[in-house]
Amino acid sequence: MTEVLRRVNPLAKYGAVLPVFVAVILSKGLALPAGIALASVLVLLSCSRQPLRIAVWVVLGLPLLAATFMMSLAVWTPAPPTEAPLFALGPLSWSPTAMLTAAATGARIAAILALALMVGLTTDTRALVRAAVQNLRLPYRIGYAALIAFEFVPHLRTEFQTIRLAHRARYAAVAASRRFELRRVLGGLTIPIAIFAGGIRHAERVAVSMETRSFGLHERRTERAQEPFLRSDWLWFIGLLALYAAVIGFTLRSS
Protein backbone atom coordinates (compact mmCIF):
# COMPACT_ATOMS: atom_id res chain seq x y z
CA MET A 1 0.00 0.00 0.00
CA THR A 2 1.19 3.52 -0.76
CA GLU A 3 0.49 7.00 0.53
CA VAL A 4 -0.56 8.34 -2.85
CA LEU A 5 -3.95 9.53 -1.61
CA ARG A 6 -2.33 11.73 1.05
CA ARG A 7 -0.36 13.59 -1.63
CA VAL A 8 -3.48 14.56 -3.59
CA ASN A 9 -4.62 18.15 -3.22
CA PRO A 10 -7.43 18.20 -0.62
CA LEU A 11 -9.67 20.22 -2.94
CA ALA A 12 -9.58 17.41 -5.52
CA LYS A 13 -10.81 14.90 -2.96
CA TYR A 14 -13.45 17.13 -1.44
CA GLY A 15 -14.64 18.34 -4.85
CA ALA A 16 -15.11 14.76 -6.06
CA VAL A 17 -16.85 13.60 -2.89
CA LEU A 18 -19.34 16.46 -2.35
CA PRO A 19 -21.68 15.55 -5.26
CA VAL A 20 -21.52 11.92 -4.15
CA PHE A 21 -22.71 13.02 -0.71
CA VAL A 22 -25.76 14.60 -2.34
CA ALA A 23 -26.42 11.48 -4.43
CA VAL A 24 -26.27 9.25 -1.34
CA ILE A 25 -28.57 11.51 0.66
CA LEU A 26 -31.14 11.61 -2.15
CA SER A 27 -30.97 7.87 -2.85
CA LYS A 28 -33.88 5.62 -1.89
CA GLY A 29 -32.64 2.09 -2.40
CA LEU A 30 -30.03 -0.11 -0.78
CA ALA A 31 -27.67 -0.86 -3.66
CA LEU A 32 -26.43 2.69 -4.39
CA PRO A 33 -25.22 3.63 -0.86
CA ALA A 34 -23.83 0.12 -0.33
CA GLY A 35 -21.81 0.40 -3.54
CA ILE A 36 -20.57 3.88 -2.63
CA ALA A 37 -19.50 2.67 0.82
CA LEU A 38 -17.67 -0.34 -0.64
CA ALA A 39 -15.88 1.78 -3.25
CA SER A 40 -14.83 4.36 -0.63
CA VAL A 41 -13.42 1.69 1.69
CA LEU A 42 -11.48 0.08 -1.18
CA VAL A 43 -10.01 3.42 -2.25
CA LEU A 44 -9.07 4.27 1.34
CA LEU A 45 -7.35 0.96 2.09
CA SER A 46 -5.65 0.55 -1.30
CA CYS A 47 -4.35 4.11 -1.75
CA SER A 48 -3.28 4.98 1.80
CA ARG A 49 -1.44 3.25 4.60
CA GLN A 50 -3.69 3.11 7.66
CA PRO A 51 -2.87 1.62 11.08
CA LEU A 52 -4.24 -1.86 11.65
CA ARG A 53 -6.63 -0.61 14.32
CA ILE A 54 -8.22 1.92 11.98
CA ALA A 55 -8.36 -0.57 9.09
CA VAL A 56 -10.14 -3.13 11.26
CA TRP A 57 -12.54 -0.49 12.55
CA VAL A 58 -13.38 0.62 9.01
CA VAL A 59 -13.84 -2.91 7.64
CA LEU A 60 -15.84 -4.26 10.59
CA GLY A 61 -17.28 -1.12 12.14
CA LEU A 62 -19.14 0.24 9.11
CA PRO A 63 -21.17 -2.96 8.46
CA LEU A 64 -21.84 -3.29 12.19
CA LEU A 65 -23.01 0.31 12.35
CA ALA A 66 -25.30 -0.18 9.35
CA ALA A 67 -26.73 -3.38 10.87
CA THR A 68 -27.33 -1.60 14.19
CA PHE A 69 -29.24 1.20 12.49
CA MET A 70 -31.17 -1.34 10.43
CA MET A 71 -32.31 -3.36 13.44
CA SER A 72 -33.16 -0.31 15.54
CA LEU A 73 -34.96 1.67 12.83
CA ALA A 74 -36.91 -1.33 11.56
CA VAL A 75 -38.79 -1.49 14.86
CA TRP A 76 -40.21 2.00 14.34
CA THR A 77 -40.76 1.81 10.59
CA PRO A 78 -44.45 1.20 9.75
CA ALA A 79 -45.25 -1.87 7.70
CA PRO A 80 -48.40 -2.96 5.82
CA PRO A 81 -50.91 -4.38 8.32
CA THR A 82 -51.36 -7.56 6.26
CA GLU A 83 -47.61 -8.32 6.13
CA ALA A 84 -46.39 -11.06 8.42
CA PRO A 85 -43.28 -10.18 10.47
CA LEU A 86 -40.02 -11.98 9.83
CA PHE A 87 -39.46 -12.43 13.55
CA ALA A 88 -40.61 -10.90 16.81
CA LEU A 89 -39.17 -10.35 20.25
CA GLY A 90 -41.94 -9.75 22.73
CA PRO A 91 -43.89 -6.66 21.63
CA LEU A 92 -41.26 -5.81 19.01
CA SER A 93 -41.51 -7.16 15.48
CA TRP A 94 -39.50 -6.82 12.29
CA SER A 95 -41.36 -7.00 8.98
CA PRO A 96 -39.70 -7.42 5.54
CA THR A 97 -40.76 -3.97 4.32
CA ALA A 98 -39.53 -2.27 7.48
CA MET A 99 -36.25 -4.19 7.33
CA LEU A 100 -35.66 -3.15 3.71
CA THR A 101 -36.41 0.51 4.42
CA ALA A 102 -34.24 0.53 7.53
CA ALA A 103 -31.42 -1.26 5.69
CA ALA A 104 -31.40 1.48 3.05
CA THR A 105 -31.19 4.13 5.78
CA GLY A 106 -28.36 2.29 7.52
CA ALA A 107 -26.51 1.91 4.22
CA ARG A 108 -26.82 5.65 3.55
CA ILE A 109 -25.35 6.44 6.97
CA ALA A 110 -22.51 3.97 6.38
CA ALA A 111 -21.84 5.42 2.92
CA ILE A 112 -21.68 8.99 4.25
CA LEU A 113 -19.30 7.88 6.99
CA ALA A 114 -17.16 5.92 4.50
CA LEU A 115 -16.86 8.97 2.24
CA ALA A 116 -15.94 11.16 5.21
CA LEU A 117 -13.32 8.66 6.38
CA MET A 118 -11.85 8.29 2.92
CA VAL A 119 -11.25 12.03 2.72
CA GLY A 120 -10.66 12.83 6.39
CA LEU A 121 -8.12 10.11 7.16
CA THR A 122 -5.98 11.10 4.18
CA THR A 123 -6.13 14.91 4.49
CA ASP A 124 -4.12 17.20 6.73
CA THR A 125 -6.23 20.04 8.09
CA ARG A 126 -3.43 22.53 7.49
CA ALA A 127 -3.13 21.43 3.86
CA LEU A 128 -6.89 21.82 3.39
CA VAL A 129 -6.85 25.38 4.73
CA ARG A 130 -3.79 26.32 2.66
CA ALA A 131 -5.36 24.84 -0.48
CA ALA A 132 -8.59 26.77 0.09
CA VAL A 133 -6.73 30.04 0.73
CA GLN A 134 -4.36 29.67 -2.24
CA ASN A 135 -6.65 28.11 -4.85
CA LEU A 136 -10.19 29.19 -3.91
CA ARG A 137 -9.12 32.66 -2.73
CA LEU A 138 -10.68 32.05 0.66
CA PRO A 139 -9.81 35.01 2.94
CA TYR A 140 -6.96 33.89 5.13
CA ARG A 141 -8.66 35.48 8.14
CA ILE A 142 -11.46 32.91 7.82
CA GLY A 143 -9.21 30.01 6.86
CA TYR A 144 -6.70 30.34 9.65
CA ALA A 145 -9.38 31.13 12.21
CA ALA A 146 -11.00 27.80 11.28
CA LEU A 147 -7.61 26.09 11.46
CA ILE A 148 -7.07 27.42 14.99
CA ALA A 149 -10.48 26.03 15.97
CA PHE A 150 -9.58 22.63 14.50
CA GLU A 151 -6.24 22.59 16.33
CA PHE A 152 -7.92 23.45 19.64
CA VAL A 153 -9.34 19.93 20.06
CA PRO A 154 -5.94 18.13 19.90
CA HIS A 155 -4.63 20.69 22.41
CA LEU A 156 -7.42 19.83 24.84
CA ARG A 157 -6.66 16.14 24.37
CA THR A 158 -3.01 16.77 25.21
CA GLU A 159 -4.01 18.79 28.27
CA PHE A 160 -6.26 15.95 29.46
CA GLN A 161 -3.50 13.36 29.05
CA THR A 162 -1.04 15.56 30.95
CA ILE A 163 -3.44 16.09 33.84
CA ARG A 164 -4.31 12.39 33.97
CA LEU A 165 -0.61 11.44 34.11
CA ALA A 166 -0.09 14.02 36.87
CA HIS A 167 -2.93 12.47 38.90
CA ARG A 168 -1.52 9.00 38.32
CA ALA A 169 1.94 10.07 39.46
CA ARG A 170 0.49 11.82 42.50
CA TYR A 171 -1.27 8.67 43.72
CA ALA A 172 1.43 6.21 42.64
CA ALA A 173 2.64 5.70 46.24
CA VAL A 174 -0.89 5.46 47.66
CA ALA A 175 -2.16 2.01 48.50
CA ALA A 176 -4.74 0.62 46.08
CA SER A 177 -7.32 0.35 48.85
CA ARG A 178 -7.11 4.10 49.49
CA ARG A 179 -7.31 5.31 45.89
CA PHE A 180 -11.10 5.26 45.92
CA GLU A 181 -11.54 7.44 48.98
CA LEU A 182 -14.14 10.15 48.61
CA ARG A 183 -11.69 13.05 48.54
CA ARG A 184 -9.65 11.41 45.80
CA VAL A 185 -12.74 10.57 43.74
CA LEU A 186 -13.96 14.15 44.10
CA GLY A 187 -10.48 15.34 43.14
CA GLY A 188 -10.91 13.66 39.76
CA LEU A 189 -13.95 15.87 39.15
CA THR A 190 -11.65 18.90 39.00
CA ILE A 191 -10.10 17.69 35.74
CA PRO A 192 -12.71 19.48 33.52
CA ILE A 193 -12.03 22.71 35.42
CA ALA A 194 -8.30 22.35 34.84
CA ILE A 195 -8.85 21.61 31.13
CA PHE A 196 -11.11 24.66 30.84
CA ALA A 197 -8.50 26.86 32.50
CA GLY A 198 -5.78 25.46 30.24
CA GLY A 199 -7.96 26.15 27.21
CA ILE A 200 -8.39 29.78 28.25
CA ARG A 201 -4.63 30.20 28.70
CA HIS A 202 -4.00 28.60 25.31
CA ALA A 203 -6.54 30.92 23.66
CA GLU A 204 -4.83 33.93 25.22
CA ARG A 205 -1.43 32.79 23.96
CA VAL A 206 -2.79 32.25 20.46
CA ALA A 207 -4.47 35.67 20.48
CA VAL A 208 -1.25 37.40 21.55
CA SER A 209 0.74 35.48 18.95
CA MET A 210 -1.68 36.47 16.18
CA GLU A 211 -1.62 40.08 17.31
CA THR A 212 2.18 40.27 17.31
CA ARG A 213 2.24 38.87 13.77
CA SER A 214 -0.23 41.54 12.57
CA PHE A 215 -2.83 38.95 11.68
CA GLY A 216 -5.56 40.53 9.55
CA LEU A 217 -3.66 43.75 8.86
CA HIS A 218 -2.78 42.96 5.24
CA GLU A 219 -4.86 41.54 2.42
CA ARG A 220 -2.44 38.68 1.76
CA ARG A 221 0.09 36.76 3.78
CA THR A 222 3.23 34.92 2.72
CA GLU A 223 2.76 31.15 2.79
CA ARG A 224 5.58 28.91 3.93
CA ALA A 225 4.13 25.88 2.08
CA GLN A 226 2.35 25.89 -1.25
CA GLU A 227 -0.61 23.68 -2.23
CA PRO A 228 -0.87 24.03 -6.02
CA PHE A 229 -3.58 22.23 -7.94
CA LEU A 230 -1.46 20.09 -10.26
CA ARG A 231 -2.32 18.05 -13.33
CA SER A 232 -2.20 14.89 -11.21
CA ASP A 233 -4.81 16.42 -8.90
CA TRP A 234 -7.09 16.97 -11.89
CA LEU A 235 -6.58 13.33 -12.84
CA TRP A 236 -7.51 12.20 -9.34
CA PHE A 237 -10.53 14.51 -9.34
CA ILE A 238 -11.78 13.13 -12.66
CA GLY A 239 -10.89 9.57 -11.68
CA LEU A 240 -12.81 9.67 -8.41
CA LEU A 241 -15.80 11.24 -10.13
CA ALA A 242 -15.68 8.57 -12.84
CA LEU A 243 -15.43 5.79 -10.24
CA TYR A 244 -18.43 6.99 -8.26
CA ALA A 245 -20.39 7.75 -11.44
CA ALA A 246 -19.76 4.17 -12.61
CA VAL A 247 -20.92 2.80 -9.25
CA ILE A 248 -24.05 4.94 -9.30
CA GLY A 249 -24.81 4.06 -12.92
CA PHE A 250 -24.32 0.32 -12.32
CA THR A 251 -26.52 0.26 -9.23
CA LEU A 252 -29.28 2.30 -10.87
CA ARG A 253 -29.25 0.11 -13.95
CA SER A 254 -29.32 -3.12 -11.94
CA SER A 255 -32.08 -2.00 -9.57
Salt bridges, closest charged atoms under 4 A:
GLU3 OE1 - ARG6 NE 2.44
GLU3 OE2 - ARG49 NH1 3.49
ASP124 OD1 - ARG126 NH1 3.89
GLU151 OE1 - ARG126 NH2 3.57
GLU159 OE2 - HIS155 NE2 3.69
GLU181 OE2 - ARG178 NE 3.24
GLU181 OE1 - ARG183 NE 3.71
GLU181 OE1 - ARG184 NH1 2.68
GLU227 OE2 - ARG130 NH2 3.05
